């Protein structure tokens, strides 16, 4: 709260340029800054254009009446990856661990070394470590061996194809568009194009999963496909519920 209050005061008294001078060194590495010093003013002007000052003010003021949400973290049901930098000035490691321990089916990845915004950190290579192993989230997000198939590589390929088949078939983004949506709207057109491309990808996955090479493993393949479809349907339903979309029950 004290930090948020200080940032809000800085925004009021010093403006956006003050916040940029304060936060840029926290967000970007020296390796990125040194070659950009001559262009720093232009980079800051670009920041003025893409950052909404009113939104920044709301962000700072949100610290003042902040509602602690820790007790509600366990209601998150989707697989969650928590990504942060090792040298994060604004959110200490204890907060990362709180998210990791309170959110079921989550994994914490720390980029080494990186600041508050690790995805914008330019130093390469960037090492990372996980606070929980991949096994903690493998059942939800990673390919896994298929029961009944002894060839590990083949089993992983089958499971990956099953997951892709389920994702391309069960996730229908265009169905979320309202009936009155303009068919010429770029966003609506993009969603419909995604569904069209998904249908093409599904055909390729069917050719693999139902191909003659996997005929002796048909029962194991069918089981893997069904499990992945059920998993993706549950995740899709949870996501829709999370944004307030209720699907009509089938008659």
Buried (B, 14 or more C-beta within 10 A) or exposed (E): EEEBEEBBEBBEEEEBEBBBEBBBEBBBBEEBBEEEEEEEEEBBEEBEEEEEEEEBEEBBBEBEEEEEEEEEBEEBBBBBEBBBBBBBEBEEEEBBEEBBBBBBBBBBBBBEBBBBBBEEBEEEEBEBEBBBEEEBBEEBBBBBBBEEBEEEEBBBBBBBBBBBBBBBBBBEEBEEBEEEBEEEEEEBBEBBEBBEEBEEBBEEBEEBBEEEEBEEBEEBBEBBBEBBBEBBBBBBBEEBEEEEEEEEEEE
